[in-house]
Amino acid sequence: MAKTQQRRKTQQRETNWVVIGGLIGVGVLIFGGLLFLALRTPPAETVLPLVDYCSENPDSCIAEGDTNAPVKVVEIADFGCPHCQDFHENTAGPLREQYVDTGQVEWITLPYALSTTTLPASAAAMCAAEQTSYFDYAQALFGIEDANVRISSTGLREAAEELNLNIDDFVSCLDSGRYSGIVSDNRTAASRVGVTGTPSFFVNGEMITGAQPLNVFQQAISDALSSS
């Protein structure tokens, strides 16, 4: 009888250790799972192509041309940038005549500033857009050769007067600072898709950097038209 009771106690102790061991194993698995969840790399942020960014934020971008055009070109430029000035003096006009005016390209500009120094110029161009004159204003502003004058309050007003804008409305808009936040947000959006300098362009999503010769843009647009 005593041997039977002793055997039962021994079996009970063995059973308890099995249960404890099982609980420890489960605990290790749970801890491991929680540690994995804590340490795993978070999912990558969804980055919108700039054409989609502009589509979802229509007040942040300015476009000209047929909205149904098969090719979308997004331009990122800074009014203090000499290469951007070169592009607007030598290349922007012919591209507009050949592709935008003929309905093949919708040209979309992302008002942008490399620094707080040039931000007022981009904001001024958006104020000109309130008078449907963004692109003409950009051309007038880039027409001022001296970059320091171009991005100064004198230069911003000079370009507005050249286009016969309503100066009171223009100055009121500029003084309000209502576009400063949009220009900053645009810079963040451009940075997320790899823009590190100006001018930069996306032709149906394909990036072109720098004030490339006219034929580079023509080839890129021709390729995009062929594949659209």
PAZA-322943 format. One record per residue (C-alpha): residue number from 1; residue in one letter; x, y, z. Coordinates in steps of 0.1 Angstrom, whole numbers. Example, Ala and Ser with C-alpha at 12.3 -4.5 7.8 and 13.67 -1.06 7.14 Angstrom:
@i 1 aa A u 123 v -45 w 78
@i 2 aa S u 137 v -11 w 71
END
This chain:
@i 1 aa M u 0 v 0 w 0
@i 2 aa A u 28 v 24 w 10
@i 3 aa K u 47 v 16 w -23
@i 4 aa T u 15 v 24 w -43
@i 5 aa Q u 11 v 58 w -26
@i 6 aa Q u 48 v 65 w -31
@i 7 aa R u 45 v 56 w -68
@i 8 aa R u 15 v 79 w -72
@i 9 aa K u 34 v 108 w -56
@i 10 aa T u 64 v 102 w -79
@i 11 aa Q u 41 v 101 w -110
@i 12 aa Q u 24 v 133 w -97
@i 13 aa R u 57 v 151 w -94
@i 14 aa E u 67 v 140 w -129
@i 15 aa T u 34 v 151 w -142
@i 16 aa N u 38 v 185 w -126
@i 17 aa W u 72 v 190 w -142
@i 18 aa V u 58 v 181 w -176
@i 19 aa V u 31 v 207 w -171
@i 20 aa I u 56 v 233 w -159
@i 21 aa G u 79 v 225 w -188
@i 22 aa G u 49 v 229 w -212
@i 23 aa L u 40 v 262 w -197
@i 24 aa I u 75 v 275 w -200
@i 25 aa G u 77 v 264 w -236
@i 26 aa V u 44 v 282 w -244
@i 27 aa G u 58 v 313 w -226
@i 28 aa V u 89 v 312 w -246
@i 29 aa L u 69 v 310 w -278
@i 30 aa I u 47 v 339 w -268
@i 31 aa F u 76 v 360 w -258
@i 32 aa G u 94 v 352 w -290
@i 33 aa G u 64 v 362 w -310
@i 34 aa L u 60 v 395 w -292
@i 35 aa L u 97 v 402 w -296
@i 36 aa F u 95 v 396 w -333
@i 37 aa L u 65 v 420 w -336
@i 38 aa A u 84 v 446 w -316
@i 39 aa L u 117 v 443 w -336
@i 40 aa R u 104 v 437 w -371
@i 41 aa T u 109 v 465 w -397
@i 42 aa P u 78 v 486 w -400
@i 43 aa P u 61 v 486 w -434
@i 44 aa A u 76 v 511 w -459
@i 45 aa E u 57 v 544 w -462
@i 46 aa T u 36 v 546 w -493
@i 47 aa V u 52 v 573 w -515
@i 48 aa L u 29 v 588 w -542
@i 49 aa P u 44 v 597 w -576
@i 50 aa L u 43 v 635 w -580
@i 51 aa V u 16 v 633 w -606
@i 52 aa D u -6 v 615 w -582
@i 53 aa Y u 4 v 638 w -554
@i 54 aa C u -7 v 668 w -575
@i 55 aa S u -40 v 650 w -585
@i 56 aa E u -48 v 645 w -548
@i 57 aa N u -37 v 680 w -538
@i 58 aa P u -49 v 701 w -567
@i 59 aa D u -43 v 734 w -548
@i 60 aa S u -6 v 725 w -544
@i 61 aa C u 3 v 723 w -581
@i 62 aa I u -3 v 743 w -613
@i 63 aa A u -10 v 727 w -646
@i 64 aa E u -15 v 738 w -682
@i 65 aa G u -25 v 719 w -713
@i 66 aa D u -51 v 692 w -719
@i 67 aa T u -59 v 672 w -687
@i 68 aa N u -65 v 642 w -709
@i 69 aa A u -31 v 644 w -726
@i 70 aa P u -13 v 610 w -728
@i 71 aa V u 19 v 624 w -713
@i 72 aa K u 22 v 642 w -680
@i 73 aa V u 54 v 662 w -673
@i 74 aa V u 60 v 674 w -637
@i 75 aa E u 85 v 702 w -633
@i 76 aa I u 103 v 710 w -600
@i 77 aa A u 122 v 743 w -602
@i 78 aa D u 135 v 770 w -579
@i 79 aa F u 135 v 807 w -588
@i 80 aa G u 170 v 812 w -575
@i 81 aa C u 185 v 784 w -595
@i 82 aa P u 206 v 794 w -625
@i 83 aa H u 200 v 761 w -643
@i 84 aa C u 162 v 766 w -639
@i 85 aa Q u 166 v 800 w -655
@i 86 aa D u 185 v 784 w -684
@i 87 aa F u 157 v 759 w -689
@i 88 aa H u 131 v 786 w -690
@i 89 aa E u 151 v 808 w -713
@i 90 aa N u 160 v 781 w -738
@i 91 aa T u 138 v 751 w -736
@i 92 aa A u 104 v 757 w -719
@i 93 aa G u 90 v 778 w -748
@i 94 aa P u 97 v 753 w -776
@i 95 aa L u 84 v 724 w -755
@i 96 aa R u 52 v 743 w -748
@i 97 aa E u 47 v 751 w -784
@i 98 aa Q u 55 v 715 w -796
@i 99 aa Y u 37 v 695 w -770
@i 100 aa V u 15 v 715 w -746
@i 101 aa D u -2 v 737 w -772
@i 102 aa T u -9 v 706 w -794
@i 103 aa G u -26 v 686 w -766
@i 104 aa Q u 1 v 659 w -763
@i 105 aa V u 14 v 670 w -729
@i 106 aa E u -1 v 683 w -697
@i 107 aa W u 26 v 703 w -680
@i 108 aa I u 24 v 703 w -642
@i 109 aa T u 45 v 725 w -620
@i 110 aa L u 52 v 718 w -584
@i 111 aa P u 59 v 752 w -568
@i 112 aa Y u 91 v 745 w -549
@i 113 aa A u 119 v 762 w -530
@i 114 aa L u 153 v 750 w -521
@i 115 aa S u 155 v 772 w -491
@i 116 aa T u 135 v 799 w -471
@i 117 aa T u 154 v 825 w -492
@i 118 aa T u 136 v 815 w -524
@i 119 aa L u 103 v 804 w -509
@i 120 aa P u 87 v 839 w -513
@i 121 aa A u 93 v 837 w -550
@i 122 aa S u 74 v 804 w -553
@i 123 aa A u 46 v 818 w -531
@i 124 aa A u 45 v 849 w -554
@i 125 aa A u 41 v 827 w -584
@i 126 aa M u 11 v 810 w -567
@i 127 aa C u -3 v 844 w -560
@i 128 aa A u 0 v 851 w -597
@i 129 aa A u -19 v 819 w -603
@i 130 aa E u -49 v 834 w -585
@i 131 aa Q u -49 v 858 w -615
@i 132 aa T u -45 v 828 w -639
@i 133 aa S u -9 v 839 w -646
@i 134 aa Y u 14 v 814 w -630
@i 135 aa F u 33 v 803 w -661
@i 136 aa D u 36 v 838 w -675
@i 137 aa Y u 47 v 851 w -641
@i 138 aa A u 74 v 823 w -639
@i 139 aa Q u 87 v 833 w -673
@i 140 aa A u 87 v 870 w -664
@i 141 aa L u 105 v 862 w -631
@i 142 aa F u 131 v 840 w -648
@i 143 aa G u 136 v 868 w -673
@i 144 aa I u 152 v 889 w -645
@i 145 aa E u 189 v 881 w -650
@i 146 aa D u 202 v 889 w -616
@i 147 aa A u 191 v 861 w -592
@i 148 aa N u 194 v 883 w -562
@i 149 aa V u 170 v 908 w -577
@i 150 aa R u 148 v 881 w -590
@i 151 aa I u 140 v 867 w -556
@i 152 aa S u 138 v 900 w -539
@i 153 aa S u 106 v 919 w -531
@i 154 aa T u 116 v 943 w -559
@i 155 aa G u 119 v 915 w -584
@i 156 aa L u 87 v 899 w -574
@i 157 aa R u 67 v 931 w -579
@i 158 aa E u 85 v 939 w -611
@i 159 aa A u 74 v 907 w -627
@i 160 aa A u 38 v 913 w -615
@i 161 aa E u 38 v 948 w -630
@i 162 aa E u 52 v 935 w -663
@i 163 aa L u 21 v 913 w -666
@i 164 aa N u -3 v 940 w -655
@i 165 aa L u -15 v 920 w -625
@i 166 aa N u -37 v 936 w -599
@i 167 aa I u -9 v 947 w -577
@i 168 aa D u -31 v 953 w -546
@i 169 aa D u -44 v 918 w -548
@i 170 aa F u -10 v 904 w -555
@i 171 aa V u 7 v 921 w -526
@i 172 aa S u -21 v 912 w -503
@i 173 aa C u -18 v 876 w -512
@i 174 aa L u 20 v 876 w -508
@i 175 aa D u 18 v 894 w -474
@i 176 aa S u -7 v 868 w -461
@i 177 aa G u 18 v 840 w -465
@i 178 aa R u -9 v 816 w -473
@i 179 aa Y u 12 v 796 w -498
@i 180 aa S u 43 v 792 w -476
@i 181 aa G u 30 v 760 w -461
@i 182 aa I u 21 v 745 w -495
@i 183 aa V u 55 v 752 w -509
@i 184 aa S u 71 v 735 w -479
@i 185 aa D u 48 v 705 w -483
@i 186 aa N u 57 v 703 w -519
@i 187 aa R u 94 v 702 w -511
@i 188 aa T u 87 v 673 w -487
@i 189 aa A u 67 v 654 w -514
@i 190 aa A u 95 v 660 w -540
@i 191 aa S u 122 v 648 w -515
@i 192 aa R u 103 v 615 w -510
@i 193 aa V u 105 v 606 w -547
@i 194 aa G u 142 v 614 w -549
@i 195 aa V u 144 v 650 w -559
@i 196 aa T u 176 v 665 w -544
@i 197 aa G u 182 v 695 w -568
@i 198 aa T u 166 v 716 w -594
@i 199 aa P u 155 v 716 w -621
@i 200 aa S u 140 v 681 w -620
@i 201 aa F u 114 v 667 w -642
@i 202 aa F u 92 v 635 w -644
@i 203 aa V u 80 v 625 w -678
@i 204 aa N u 52 v 599 w -672
@i 205 aa G u 72 v 590 w -641
@i 206 aa E u 106 v 589 w -657
@i 207 aa M u 130 v 613 w -640
@i 208 aa I u 152 v 638 w -659
@i 209 aa T u 176 v 660 w -638
@i 210 aa G u 191 v 693 w -648
@i 211 aa A u 186 v 717 w -676
@i 212 aa Q u 191 v 691 w -704
@i 213 aa P u 191 v 701 w -741
@i 214 aa L u 158 v 703 w -759
@i 215 aa N u 164 v 670 w -777
@i 216 aa V u 167 v 651 w -744
@i 217 aa F u 131 v 662 w -735
@i 218 aa Q u 119 v 656 w -770
@i 219 aa Q u 132 v 620 w -769
@i 220 aa A u 117 v 614 w -735
@i 221 aa I u 83 v 627 w -745
@i 222 aa S u 84 v 608 w -778
@i 223 aa D u 92 v 576 w -760
@i 224 aa A u 63 v 583 w -735
@i 225 aa L u 39 v 590 w -764
@i 226 aa S u 49 v 558 w -781
@i 227 aa S u 42 v 537 w -751
@i 228 aa S u 10 v 554 w -740
END
